[in-house]
């Protein structure tokens, strides 16, 4: 069985495929913050929150999803370009659908090309095949820092975050400190979403998310978001997307 990956602050763009004999082969591109809830809405119809264009044309499979966007705005922009490649100035180089291509294949080809274009190629995105029977080779391949994964994905339920104001004390009174700024970290580092730790088991590096982001970007003047960098303690090469997912 596939292990369900649960992710905080989930923003994703997905591709649906209709299994209805009358509409089989139809596709739909959408945006969601909760993929499990969204596919249920699509299959339940427009009256239950599904899109008008998918209502009554199911059952639908959510075949794959691209996630890891830093905000809903970033994901919605990706969705619009994926839906409208002929209108996007960044995708004018992509050839139109060929007769030999199915609409599903064409949608995947557009998405594959998008991941190699600015600004998307610098984002810590993940391509996730939710149903492996739909998985195909991506051409072109996404950048090395974008993993291709298989299996279900789930959005974590958001919880109210406690104020971090009380945590900003001098590290002289705390046993756990940010490796980079030397300010104390929350006592329970494991449950603090704004704290990142080095995945190397022999390394004790822990830092504020913003501190590590600035560290990764310190010598990369053409980037707004970190992609990769080196651990300030053990100097291991780290992928920003992997740290965030962890």
N, C-alpha and C positions, 0 to 999 in steps of 0.2 A: 504494500500500500504506500501511497505517496504521503510524505510528511507535509502538513499544512504550515506554510511560512506566514507568521503574523507580523505585520509591519505597522509602526507608528506613523502618523501624519501621512497617510497613504493618498497619493494622487496618481492616477493611471489612465491610460488610453487603451481601449480594448477593441478587438475585432470579433464580431458575431458572424455565425454561419447558420443559415436556416436548414433544418432537416425536414421541413414540410414538403411533401411530394409535389405540391402545386408551385411552391416558391423555392424549391431546393436549389442551392447555389447562390442565393442572394446573400449579401453581406451588409453589415452595418458597423460603422465606427462611432464610438462614444467615449465619454469621459466619466469617471466615477471615483468616489472616495471610499466605496465599499463594494467590491466586485461581487461578493456573494448575494448581497441584497439586490444589486442592480440586475443581475441575470434573472432573479426571481421576478422582479418587476416587469422586465421585458416579456417573459413568458406568461405573465398574468394579464397583460394587456394594458392599454392606455388608461383605463379606469383605475388601475392599481398602481399607477406611477410609471408604467413603461412608455416608451416613445411611440408617437402616432405611427411612424413609418414601420415599426416592428409589430404593432398590434395586429393579432389575427394571422400573422404570417409565420408563426413558430410551429413546433418548438425550436428554440435557438440554442446553439452551443456558443459559449464564450471560449473561443479557441486559444487566444493568446492575449497578453497585455504587456504594455511597456509602462514601467513604473519607476519611481525614484525622482520625480520632478520636485523641485524645491518649493513649489507653490501651485495653487489651483490655476492661477493665471498662466504659468508656464505650461501646464498640462493642456489647458484649453487652447492655447496658441498652437501646440503640437497637433491637437485634434483637428483644428480648422485647416491647417496645412495638409494633413493626411487626407482629409475629406475633399480638399480643393487644390490638388497639386497644380492644375493648369492656371490657377489664379495666384499662386504663391510665387513671389519673385525668386525665392531660394530654390525652387524645384523646376524651373523652366527647362533645365537640361534633361529631365526625365522624359523618355519617349512615351507616347500614348499606348494604351492597351492594344496588344496585338490579337489577331484572330485566334492564335493558338493558346493564348492565355485565358484562364478562367478569371472571373472578377476577384476571387480569393487570391490567386497568384499575383494578380496585378496590385492588389492592396498590400500584399507582403513585399513586393518589389519596391513600391513607393516608400514604405516604412523603412526598409533596409537602407535605401539611399538617404533618407532623412537623417538617420543616425550618424552618417558620415559628413553631414553638413553643419556649418555654424548656424545657430548657437548650440544645437542639440549635441554635437559631438563632444562638447566639453562638460556635459552634465553627467552626474553619477547614475545613469539609467541602467535598468535591468530589462532584458527581454525574457518574458516568462511564458512558456507554452503550457497552458492550463490543461489541455487535452493532447496527449502525445500523438494520437493518430492524425492530427493536423500538422504536426511539426514538419517543416521543410528546411533545407539548407538556405541560409541567408546570403544573398549576393547583391551588393558587396557585404562582407562581414563587418560587424560593428567594431569600433575601437577596442583595443585590448582591455581597457578598464571597465567595459560593459559586459557583464556575464550573461550567458544564455542558460536559463534554468528551466526545469520541468516539474510540473506538479501544481497543486492548488496553492492559492495565496489568499490571505485573509487580512483585513484591516483591523487593527486593535481598536477597542472602544476607548475613546478619549476620556481621560480623567483630569479633574481640576488639579493644576499644578500648585504646590505650595510656594509661597514667596521665597526667593533665594536671598532676600535682603539680609536675613539673620545669618546666612552662611558666609557672608563676606567679612570674615574676621581674619586677623593675622594668623599665619600658619604656625606661629609659635605656640598656639593653644590647641592645635589639632594634629592628629597623627597622620592624616591623609591630606596632601597638598597638591595643587596643580603643579605639574612638572615645569611648566613654562612661566607662570606668573607668581608662583609661590603663595597663592591665596588658598585658604582652607576649602576643602571640598565637603559636600554632604557626608555625614557619617556612613549612610548606606549608599555607597557609590553604585552598587549594582542596579538600584531602582531609580537612579537619577538620569532622566533622558537627555540632560544637557552636558553629561560627562562622557568622555570617550576614553577607552582603555586600549592599550596595545594588545593585539591578539597573541603575541608571543608569550607563552606561559612563564618563561623565565624573566620577563621584563615587567617591572612594576609601574610603568608609565601610566599616569592618569591625568587628564587635563580637561579644562572647560572646552566645550565645542568650539567657541569663537577663538580661543587661544590657539588651538591646533589648526584651525582654518587659516588664521593669519600666518602661522608658522609655515604651512604648506604653500601659501601664496607669496611668501616674503621675497622670492626672486623670480616670480612669474608675473610680469607686469601686464601681460595681455589677457589674463584670466580674471573673471569676476567670482567664479566658484572654484574651489579646490577639486582636483581630479586625483592626484596622487602626491606622495611625498615620503619623507623619511621620519621614522620614530625619533624624537629628540633624545631618547635614552639609549636604545639599543641600535639605532641607525638602520633598522630593517625597513625595506621598501613596503609602503602601505598604500592601499587603494581607499580613497575617501568613501566611495559607495559601499565598500565592504564594512568599513568602520561604522557607518550610519546604520546599515542593516543589522549589524551585530548589537 
